Amino acid sequence: MTDAEIFNAVEKVFETDINPALAGHGGGAKIVTVKESRVYVELQGGCRGCMGARMTMKNGIERLLKEKVPAVLEVIDATNHG
């Protein structure tokens, strides 16, 4: 799968699964880019700077993306939590 194909597949998972779940906590996430099968994600709203952001990124978003889009190698947090 190319990075562009991964981006498109991941975008669908964000629309149908990830963002609806995060919206329940006042947050959201967006794909910044995909490079070499690694997905760079920025958390938004209530998720930005949240104490559980790392857990959300690795145990939630990364796990789900790897399950639904097996070509994803890793999810990298591109959020400015400062």
VEXFI-408092 format. One record per residue: residue number from 1; y, x, z of N, C-alpha, C in turn. Coordinates in steps of 0.001 Angstrom, whole numbers, plus 500000, padded with zeros to 6 digits. Layout:
+-----+--------+--------+--------+--------+--------+--------+--------+--------+--------+
! seq !    n.Y !    n.X !    n.Z !   ca.Y !   ca.X !   ca.Z !    c.Y !    c.X !    c.Z !
+-----+--------+--------+--------+--------+--------+--------+--------+--------+--------+
! NUM !      Y !      X !      Z !      Y !      X !      Z !      Y !      X !      Z !
...
+-----+--------+--------+--------+--------+--------+--------+--------+--------+--------+
***
This chain:
+-----+--------+--------+--------+--------+--------+--------+--------+--------+--------+
! seq !    n.Y !    n.X !    n.Z !   ca.Y !   ca.X !   ca.Z !    c.Y !    c.X !    c.Z !
+-----+--------+--------+--------+--------+--------+--------+--------+--------+--------+
!   1 ! 498818 ! 500838 ! 500000 ! 500000 ! 500000 ! 500000 ! 501247 ! 500885 ! 500000 !
!   2 ! 502226 ! 500526 ! 499188 ! 503482 ! 501271 ! 499196 ! 504335 ! 500834 ! 500385 !
!   3 ! 505349 ! 501628 ! 500690 ! 506257 ! 501261 ! 501783 ! 506944 ! 499931 ! 501492 !
!   4 ! 507289 ! 499683 ! 500231 ! 507935 ! 498411 ! 499859 ! 506993 ! 497232 ! 500084 !
!   5 ! 505720 ! 497407 ! 499750 ! 504730 ! 496345 ! 499983 ! 504533 ! 496102 ! 501472 !
!   6 ! 504500 ! 497181 ! 502249 ! 504374 ! 497053 ! 503702 ! 505594 ! 496313 ! 504248 !
!   7 ! 506794 ! 496684 ! 503793 ! 508016 ! 496025 ! 504249 ! 507925 ! 494519 ! 504009 !
!   8 ! 507517 ! 494117 ! 502813 ! 507420 ! 492687 ! 502478 ! 506393 ! 491967 ! 503336 !
!   9 ! 505245 ! 492606 ! 503569 ! 504200 ! 491990 ! 504391 ! 504652 ! 491870 ! 505839 !
!  10 ! 505296 ! 492918 ! 506345 ! 505781 ! 492932 ! 507723 ! 506888 ! 491886 ! 507903 !
!  11 ! 507749 ! 491765 ! 506905 ! 508840 ! 490791 ! 506976 ! 508303 ! 489373 ! 507186 !
!  12 ! 507198 ! 489051 ! 506534 ! 506583 ! 487723 ! 506707 ! 506079 ! 487530 ! 508130 !
!  13 ! 505503 ! 488569 ! 508716 ! 505011 ! 488488 ! 510098 ! 506182 ! 488319 ! 511065 !
!  14 ! 507294 ! 488992 ! 510788 ! 508491 ! 488818 ! 511614 ! 508972 ! 487372 ! 511564 !
!  15 ! 508990 ! 486789 ! 510362 ! 509487 ! 485416 ! 510185 ! 508578 ! 484380 ! 510849 !
!  16 ! 507266 ! 484571 ! 510733 ! 506330 ! 483541 ! 511206 ! 505861 ! 483720 ! 512640 !
!  17 ! 505811 ! 484962 ! 513129 ! 505214 ! 485217 ! 514442 ! 506149 ! 485897 ! 515440 !
!  18 ! 506721 ! 487015 ! 515035 ! 507455 ! 487853 ! 515989 ! 508777 ! 487232 ! 516430 !
!  19 ! 509647 ! 486905 ! 515476 ! 510958 ! 486384 ! 515867 ! 510900 ! 485022 ! 516548 !
!  20 ! 510017 ! 484113 ! 516149 ! 509927 ! 482874 ! 516926 ! 509530 ! 483124 ! 518391 !
!  21 ! 508646 ! 484086 ! 518631 ! 508234 ! 484408 ! 520002 ! 509385 ! 485055 ! 520781 !
!  22 ! 510095 ! 485977 ! 520152 ! 511208 ! 486656 ! 520833 ! 512383 ! 485716 ! 521069 !
!  23 ! 512569 ! 484752 ! 520200 ! 513676 ! 483798 ! 520343 ! 513557 ! 483020 ! 521650 !
!  24 ! 512336 ! 482799 ! 522124 ! 512111 ! 482116 ! 523387 ! 512663 ! 482882 ! 524584 !
!  25 ! 512934 ! 484169 ! 524378 ! 513493 ! 485024 ! 525430 ! 514934 ! 485405 ! 525108 !
!  26 ! 515533 ! 484727 ! 524142 ! 516913 ! 485007 ! 523768 ! 517091 ! 486259 ! 522943 !
!  27 ! 516025 ! 486705 ! 522306 ! 516106 ! 487942 ! 521535 ! 515590 ! 487793 ! 520135 !
!  28 ! 515411 ! 488909 ! 519502 ! 514895 ! 488956 ! 518146 ! 514679 ! 490403 ! 517756 !
!  29 ! 514226 ! 490598 ! 516521 ! 513999 ! 491943 ! 516011 ! 514172 ! 491929 ! 514506 !
!  30 ! 514555 ! 493079 ! 513969 ! 514659 ! 493193 ! 512524 ! 514061 ! 494514 ! 512082 !
!  31 ! 513581 ! 494533 ! 510859 ! 513026 ! 495740 ! 510277 ! 514193 ! 496562 ! 509749 !
!  32 ! 514278 ! 497807 ! 510171 ! 515326 ! 498697 ! 509679 ! 514861 ! 499319 ! 508364 !
!  33 ! 513656 ! 499865 ! 508375 ! 513091 ! 500484 ! 507184 ! 511600 ! 500723 ! 507405 !
!  34 ! 510924 ! 501090 ! 506329 ! 509535 ! 501534 ! 506397 ! 509476 ! 502873 ! 505678 !
!  35 ! 509002 ! 503888 ! 506380 ! 508862 ! 505232 ! 505800 ! 507477 ! 505753 ! 506112 !
!  36 ! 506754 ! 506123 ! 505077 ! 505417 ! 506704 ! 505225 ! 504529 ! 505835 ! 506106 !
!  37 ! 504561 ! 504531 ! 505859 ! 503742 ! 503532 ! 506567 ! 504128 ! 503343 ! 508033 !
!  38 ! 505274 ! 503866 ! 508415 ! 505798 ! 503672 ! 509769 ! 506949 ! 502687 ! 509693 !
!  39 ! 506913 ! 501679 ! 510557 ! 507901 ! 500608 ! 510541 ! 508934 ! 500867 ! 511636 !
!  40 ! 510187 ! 500972 ! 511235 ! 511296 ! 501179 ! 512172 ! 511914 ! 499824 ! 512474 !
!  41 ! 511952 ! 499477 ! 513761 ! 512372 ! 498141 ! 514191 ! 513531 ! 498250 ! 515172 !
!  42 ! 514487 ! 497350 ! 515019 ! 515617 ! 497265 ! 515938 ! 515536 ! 495938 ! 516683 !
!  43 ! 515518 ! 496023 ! 518013 ! 515531 ! 494820 ! 518835 ! 516955 ! 494296 ! 518928 !
!  44 ! 517082 ! 492965 ! 519032 ! 518396 ! 492344 ! 519052 ! 518501 ! 491355 ! 520198 !
!  45 ! 519731 ! 490917 ! 520456 ! 519974 ! 489899 ! 521473 ! 519482 ! 490324 ! 522837 !
!  46 ! 518793 ! 489414 ! 523520 ! 518308 ! 489665 ! 524872 ! 517265 ! 490762 ! 524955 !
!  47 ! 516677 ! 491139 ! 523824 ! 515654 ! 492190 ! 523828 ! 516275 ! 493584 ! 523861 !
!  48 ! 517517 ! 493704 ! 523389 ! 518191 ! 495006 ! 523372 ! 518504 ! 495416 ! 524807 !
!  49 ! 517993 ! 496572 ! 525203 ! 518255 ! 497086 ! 526538 ! 517399 ! 496466 ! 527634 !
!  50 ! 516512 ! 495562 ! 527280 ! 515643 ! 494903 ! 528251 ! 514664 ! 495911 ! 528851 !
!  51 ! 514361 ! 495728 ! 530116 ! 513412 ! 496623 ! 530797 ! 512019 ! 496575 ! 530148 !
!  52 ! 511678 ! 495441 ! 529552 ! 510366 ! 495295 ! 528929 ! 510348 ! 495641 ! 527453 !
!  53 ! 511432 ! 496242 ! 526936 ! 511535 ! 496516 ! 525495 ! 510414 ! 497419 ! 524988 !
!  54 ! 510098 ! 498453 ! 525728 ! 509044 ! 499387 ! 525284 ! 507694 ! 498667 ! 525212 !
!  55 ! 507413 ! 497853 ! 526216 ! 506164 ! 497104 ! 526229 ! 506130 ! 496099 ! 525073 !
!  56 ! 507252 ! 495421 ! 524847 ! 507335 ! 494471 ! 523739 ! 507073 ! 495177 ! 522423 !
!  57 ! 507651 ! 496352 ! 522241 ! 507525 ! 497088 ! 520981 ! 506089 ! 497547 ! 520752 !
!  58 ! 505466 ! 498163 ! 521753 ! 504129 ! 498743 ! 521563 ! 503005 ! 497714 ! 521726 !
!  59 ! 503052 ! 496925 ! 522796 ! 501953 ! 495996 ! 523083 ! 502081 ! 494679 ! 522328 !
!  60 ! 503283 ! 494355 ! 521900 ! 503489 ! 493097 ! 521185 ! 503642 ! 493309 ! 519697 !
!  61 ! 504780 ! 493863 ! 519307 ! 505104 ! 493999 ! 517880 ! 504139 ! 494934 ! 517167 !
!  62 ! 503931 ! 496138 ! 517687 ! 503044 ! 497095 ! 517008 ! 501614 ! 496567 ! 516912 !
!  63 ! 501117 ! 496018 ! 518008 ! 499741 ! 495501 ! 518003 ! 499575 ! 494413 ! 516949 !
!  64 ! 500510 ! 493474 ! 516907 ! 500430 ! 492358 ! 515961 ! 500559 ! 492840 ! 514520 !
!  65 ! 501496 ! 493756 ! 514268 ! 501671 ! 494247 ! 512896 ! 500443 ! 495005 ! 512409 !
!  66 ! 499866 ! 495847 ! 513260 ! 498662 ! 496587 ! 512857 ! 497499 ! 495635 ! 512577 !
!  67 ! 497445 ! 494539 ! 513326 ! 496391 ! 493543 ! 513135 ! 496578 ! 492800 ! 511812 !
!  68 ! 497802 ! 492389 ! 511515 ! 498076 ! 491564 ! 510331 ! 498347 ! 492385 ! 509075 !
!  69 ! 498829 ! 493619 ! 509234 ! 499118 ! 494501 ! 508098 ! 498481 ! 495860 ! 508415 !
!  70 ! 497192 ! 496008 ! 508152 ! 496462 ! 497226 ! 508548 ! 497044 ! 498539 ! 508011 !
!  71 ! 497867 ! 498479 ! 506980 ! 498468 ! 499703 ! 506432 ! 499535 ! 500289 ! 507356 !
!  72 ! 499997 ! 499520 ! 508347 ! 501010 ! 500018 ! 509292 ! 500371 ! 501055 ! 510209 !
!  73 ! 500953 ! 502249 ! 510223 ! 500439 ! 503319 ! 511087 ! 501042 ! 503266 ! 512482 !
!  74 ! 502341 ! 502931 ! 512537 ! 503050 ! 502991 ! 513817 ! 504322 ! 502154 ! 513707 !
!  75 ! 504789 ! 501668 ! 514852 ! 506076 ! 500996 ! 514924 ! 506978 ! 501860 ! 515798 !
!  76 ! 508165 ! 502166 ! 515289 ! 509102 ! 503040 ! 515978 ! 510335 ! 502242 ! 516357 !
!  77 ! 510732 ! 502362 ! 517608 ! 511904 ! 501655 ! 518120 ! 513170 ! 502356 ! 517627 !
!  78 ! 513940 ! 501682 ! 516786 ! 515192 ! 502224 ! 516251 ! 516406 ! 501603 ! 516940 !
!  79 ! 516172 ! 500945 ! 518074 ! 517224 ! 500245 ! 518800 ! 518087 ! 501217 ! 519594 !
!  80 ! 519386 ! 500977 ! 519601 ! 520286 ! 501708 ! 520489 ! 520308 ! 500932 ! 521799 !
!  81 ! 519546 ! 501396 ! 522783 ! 519438 ! 500676 ! 524059 ! 520587 ! 501010 ! 525020 !
!  82 ! 521521 ! 501832 ! 524571 ! 522614 ! 502264 ! 525433 ! 523701 ! 501313 ! 525561 !
+-----+--------+--------+--------+--------+--------+--------+--------+--------+--------+
***
